[in-house]
């Protein structure tokens, strides 16, 4: 997922940064061996960037499991349903969390 976001930022970073204007923190649980990872997606500065364990302060932090993140970003999981079912936790700027769809548009869609 984060490789695809990096590709989208390289291809159209200036436009995405112009539309999003924020820094996301993704706290992803349940990775290989039960590990937890933290990614920063900077869609506020320059042409944007993605960093694992980045030091930038996020405007919004999204916490969810690895599988739910993949489902959310590929369109299998609705963000509002995920939030109300407790699969997605949001800390910080809720308006910025709603702009996550700008990155979802860049992902390959699931074939349901």
Secondary structure, DSSP 8 states (H G I E B T S, - for coil): -HHHHHHHHHHHHHHHHHHH-EEEEEEEES-GGG--EEEEEEESSTT-EEEET--S--SEEEEEEHHHHHHHHTTSS-HHHHHHTTS-EEEE-HHHHHTTHHHHTTS-----
